[in-house]
Amino acid sequence: MTRSISQGRSALVLFAIGLFDSGSVFSEQVVVGRMIDLTHRFDEQTIYWPTEEGFKLLRGPAGVTERGYYYAANRFMCAEHGGTHIDAPIHFWKGGQTVDQVPLRRLIGPAACVDVSQKCAADRDYQVAVEDFTAWEAANKSSLADKIVLIRTGFARHWPDREKYLGTAATGRAAVAKLHFPGLDPAAADWLITRRKIRAVGIDTASIDHGQTRDFPTHQRLFRDNVPALENVALSDDVPADKFTVVALPMKIGGGSGAPCRVVAIPGESLK
């Protein structure tokens, strides 16, 4: 699922990004040797919430035209929330930012990958705790402050097997009660916001709340402070723990509560 793209020993990836943050504009450069795609492909196997229909690619014309040139064009249909995507704060918080209102600074920046895969292998309903984040900081001698925090549960390896990934292959409203996968504990979400002031959070499961949630408290806590969430991130072991940049660019849907998102990790000294 995740692809590493080698650029050669002299390759440079240059990002000149002008971002508005609290009225200021800044431009930074990131020089790296490779990029890692953290995005699952959208196709007929893409996993959506049990109550949603899947991704549909409606094939259009494809072939050589009467004027002699080749032309192909399709249409697609999908829910906002499915596959690798972003949850905008409006998704669970009245008055929260819509997709088109999420600042670029929350979507591009220094990142960290917190691995809890062993705990999640032992308990597929595991909720990532504050202790997991403080342990990461101690082990890496680094702070999660002002970072995009990615949580690796190990569940990306199950994609696109719905039963292994979601805990059930069933669809429809009754299937929601059968969901079993890890998520972020709401108390830990609060800690990340109040103590570390993170930019965004991402996870390699179908939801930032664990599968057995009923009221989605983690969504509510994050979105109250306009902290967006990336879900179904294709996290593999290629992603380092620290010192990399994440670029997460969703389809800019006006008024949208979520959108398909291309997420990329760039190892090397991260964008500040």
C-alpha positions as CSV (number, residue, x, y, z in Angstrom):
1,M,0.0,0.0,0.0
2,T,2.7,2.5,1.0
3,R,5.2,3.3,-1.7
4,S,8.7,4.6,-1.2
5,I,10.0,6.6,-4.1
6,S,13.8,6.7,-4.5
7,Q,15.0,9.9,-6.0
8,G,18.7,9.0,-6.3
9,R,21.6,10.1,-4.2
10,S,21.6,13.7,-5.5
11,A,17.9,14.1,-5.6
12,L,16.3,17.1,-3.9
13,V,12.7,17.7,-3.1
14,L,12.1,21.4,-2.7
15,F,9.1,22.8,-1.0
16,A,8.6,26.5,-0.9
17,I,5.4,27.0,1.1
18,G,3.9,30.3,1.9
19,L,1.5,29.8,4.8
20,F,-0.7,32.2,6.6
21,D,-0.5,31.8,10.4
22,S,-1.8,34.4,12.8
23,G,-1.4,37.0,10.1
24,S,2.2,36.1,9.2
25,V,3.6,34.6,6.0
26,F,6.6,32.3,5.9
27,S,8.5,30.3,3.3
28,E,10.5,27.2,4.2
29,Q,12.6,24.7,2.2
30,V,12.8,21.0,2.8
31,V,15.5,19.0,1.2
32,V,15.1,15.2,1.2
33,G,16.0,12.1,-0.7
34,R,12.7,10.2,-0.8
35,M,9.0,10.4,-0.2
36,I,6.6,7.8,1.3
37,D,3.0,7.7,0.1
38,L,0.7,7.2,3.1
39,T,-2.5,7.0,1.0
40,H,-4.6,4.0,0.1
41,R,-5.7,3.8,-3.5
42,F,-9.3,4.6,-4.2
43,D,-11.1,1.8,-6.0
44,E,-13.8,-0.8,-5.6
45,Q,-12.0,-2.3,-2.5
46,T,-11.7,1.0,-0.6
47,I,-13.1,0.7,2.9
48,Y,-15.9,3.0,4.0
49,W,-18.0,3.1,7.1
50,P,-20.6,0.3,7.2
51,T,-23.5,2.7,6.5
52,E,-21.9,4.2,3.4
53,E,-21.7,3.0,-0.2
54,G,-18.2,2.4,-1.6
55,F,-16.1,4.3,-4.1
56,K,-17.5,4.2,-7.6
57,L,-15.5,5.0,-10.8
58,L,-18.0,5.6,-13.6
59,R,-16.1,4.9,-16.8
60,G,-16.6,7.5,-19.5
61,P,-15.2,7.7,-23.1
62,A,-11.7,6.3,-23.8
63,G,-10.2,6.1,-27.2
64,V,-9.0,7.9,-30.3
65,T,-11.4,10.7,-31.3
66,E,-12.5,11.4,-34.9
67,R,-9.9,14.1,-34.9
68,G,-7.1,11.7,-34.2
69,Y,-6.2,12.4,-30.6
70,Y,-6.7,10.1,-27.6
71,Y,-9.2,11.2,-25.0
72,A,-10.3,9.6,-21.7
73,A,-12.6,11.0,-19.0
74,N,-14.4,9.4,-16.1
75,R,-16.6,10.4,-13.1
76,F,-16.4,9.2,-9.6
77,M,-18.8,9.0,-6.6
78,C,-17.9,8.6,-3.0
79,A,-18.8,9.7,0.6
80,E,-16.5,12.3,2.2
81,H,-15.4,9.9,4.9
82,G,-13.8,6.8,3.5
83,G,-10.4,5.6,2.3
84,T,-7.5,7.8,3.3
85,H,-9.3,11.1,4.2
86,I,-9.5,14.1,6.5
87,D,-12.1,14.8,9.1
88,A,-12.7,18.5,9.2
89,P,-13.8,19.9,12.6
90,I,-17.3,20.6,11.4
91,H,-17.8,16.8,11.3
92,F,-18.4,16.6,15.0
93,W,-18.5,20.2,16.2
94,K,-21.1,22.9,15.4
95,G,-19.3,25.9,14.1
96,G,-16.0,24.0,13.5
97,Q,-13.9,24.6,10.4
98,T,-15.0,23.0,7.1
99,V,-12.5,21.3,4.8
100,D,-11.8,24.5,2.8
101,Q,-11.3,26.4,6.0
102,V,-8.6,24.2,7.6
103,P,-5.3,26.2,7.5
104,L,-2.5,24.8,5.5
105,R,-0.3,25.0,8.5
106,R,-2.3,22.2,10.1
107,L,-1.8,20.0,7.0
108,I,1.9,20.5,6.3
109,G,4.6,20.4,8.9
110,P,6.9,18.5,11.2
111,A,5.6,15.1,12.2
112,A,6.0,12.2,14.5
113,C,4.9,8.5,14.3
114,V,3.9,6.9,17.6
115,D,4.0,3.1,17.3
116,V,1.5,1.2,19.5
117,S,1.2,-1.8,17.2
118,Q,2.1,-4.4,19.9
119,K,-0.5,-3.2,22.3
120,C,-3.1,-3.1,19.5
121,A,-2.2,-6.6,18.4
122,A,-3.0,-7.8,21.9
123,D,-6.2,-5.7,22.2
124,R,-7.9,-4.6,19.0
125,D,-10.1,-2.2,21.1
126,Y,-7.1,-0.5,22.6
127,Q,-7.3,3.3,23.2
128,V,-4.0,5.1,22.8
129,A,-3.1,6.7,26.1
130,V,-1.1,9.7,27.4
131,E,1.5,7.2,28.6
132,D,2.1,6.1,25.0
133,F,3.0,9.6,24.0
134,T,5.2,10.4,27.0
135,A,7.0,7.1,26.4
136,W,7.6,8.2,22.8
137,E,9.0,11.5,23.9
138,A,11.3,9.8,26.4
139,A,12.5,7.2,23.8
140,N,13.1,9.7,21.1
141,K,14.3,12.6,23.3
142,S,11.9,14.9,21.4
143,S,8.7,16.7,22.0
144,L,5.4,16.2,20.2
145,A,4.7,19.9,20.5
146,D,3.5,21.6,17.3
147,K,3.7,18.4,15.3
148,I,1.4,16.4,13.1
149,V,1.1,13.2,15.2
150,L,0.6,9.9,13.4
151,I,-0.5,6.9,15.3
152,R,0.6,3.5,14.0
153,T,-1.7,0.7,15.3
154,G,-0.5,-1.8,12.7
155,F,-4.0,-2.1,11.3
156,A,-2.9,-0.7,7.9
157,R,-1.5,-4.2,7.1
158,H,-5.1,-5.6,7.1
159,W,-6.2,-3.2,4.3
160,P,-8.4,-3.9,2.3
161,D,-9.8,-6.9,4.2
162,R,-12.9,-5.4,5.9
163,E,-13.3,-8.1,8.5
164,K,-9.7,-7.9,9.7
165,Y,-9.6,-4.1,9.4
166,L,-12.9,-3.2,10.9
167,G,-13.7,-6.2,12.9
168,T,-16.7,-7.1,10.7
169,A,-17.4,-7.5,7.0
170,A,-21.0,-6.6,7.6
171,T,-22.6,-3.5,6.3
172,G,-25.6,-1.4,7.3
173,R,-26.5,0.3,10.6
174,A,-26.5,-3.0,12.6
175,A,-22.8,-3.5,11.6
176,V,-21.7,-0.4,13.5
177,A,-22.1,-2.2,16.8
178,K,-19.7,-4.9,15.6
179,L,-16.8,-2.6,14.8
180,H,-13.6,-3.4,16.7
181,F,-10.4,-1.5,16.0
182,P,-8.1,0.8,18.1
183,G,-8.4,4.6,18.5
184,L,-7.2,7.5,20.5
185,D,-8.4,7.9,24.1
186,P,-10.2,11.3,24.6
187,A,-8.1,12.1,27.6
188,A,-5.0,11.6,25.4
189,A,-6.5,13.8,22.8
190,D,-7.0,16.5,25.4
191,W,-3.4,16.2,26.5
192,L,-2.1,16.5,22.9
193,I,-4.2,19.7,22.5
194,T,-3.6,21.4,25.8
195,R,-0.1,20.2,26.7
196,R,1.5,19.8,23.2
197,K,-0.7,22.0,21.0
198,I,-0.4,19.6,18.1
199,R,-1.3,20.7,14.5
200,A,-3.3,17.5,13.6
201,V,-3.5,13.8,14.4
202,G,-3.7,10.8,12.1
203,I,-4.3,7.1,12.5
204,D,-4.2,3.9,10.4
205,T,-7.7,2.8,11.3
206,A,-11.2,3.8,10.2
207,S,-11.7,6.3,12.9
208,I,-9.8,8.4,15.4
209,D,-12.3,7.0,18.0
210,H,-12.0,3.3,18.7
211,G,-14.5,1.0,17.0
212,Q,-16.7,0.4,20.0
213,T,-17.4,4.1,20.7
214,R,-20.9,5.3,20.8
215,D,-20.6,9.1,21.4
216,F,-17.3,9.8,19.6
217,P,-15.7,11.8,22.4
218,T,-12.3,11.9,20.8
219,H,-13.7,13.5,17.7
220,Q,-15.6,16.0,19.8
221,R,-12.5,16.9,21.9
222,L,-10.3,17.4,18.9
223,F,-12.7,19.4,16.8
224,R,-13.7,21.7,19.6
225,D,-10.2,23.2,19.1
226,N,-10.3,22.9,15.3
227,V,-7.7,20.1,15.3
228,P,-8.3,18.0,12.2
229,A,-8.0,14.2,12.0
230,L,-6.6,12.0,9.2
231,E,-8.1,8.5,9.1
232,N,-7.2,5.3,7.2
233,V,-3.6,6.5,6.8
234,A,-1.5,3.9,5.1
235,L,1.2,3.7,7.8
236,S,3.9,1.1,7.3
237,D,7.2,0.4,9.0
238,D,8.9,2.7,6.5
239,V,7.7,5.8,8.4
240,P,10.3,6.9,10.9
241,A,9.5,7.8,14.5
242,D,10.7,11.4,14.2
243,K,12.4,13.9,11.9
244,F,10.1,13.9,8.9
245,T,7.5,16.2,7.3
246,V,3.9,15.3,6.5
247,V,2.0,16.8,3.6
248,A,-1.7,16.1,3.8
249,L,-3.7,17.8,1.0
250,P,-7.4,17.0,0.9
251,M,-9.8,17.8,-1.9
252,K,-10.9,21.4,-1.1
253,I,-14.6,20.8,-0.9
254,G,-16.4,24.1,0.0
255,G,-18.4,23.5,3.2
256,G,-17.3,19.9,3.4
257,S,-17.1,17.9,6.6
258,G,-14.4,15.7,5.2
259,A,-12.6,14.8,1.9
260,P,-10.3,12.3,0.3
261,C,-6.8,13.2,1.1
262,R,-3.3,12.5,-0.4
263,V,-0.9,12.1,2.6
264,V,2.8,12.0,2.1
265,A,5.7,11.6,4.5
266,I,9.1,13.1,3.7
267,P,12.0,11.8,5.9
268,G,14.7,14.2,6.8
269,E,15.0,17.4,8.7
270,S,11.4,18.4,9.0
271,L,9.7,21.7,8.1
272,K,9.4,23.9,11.1
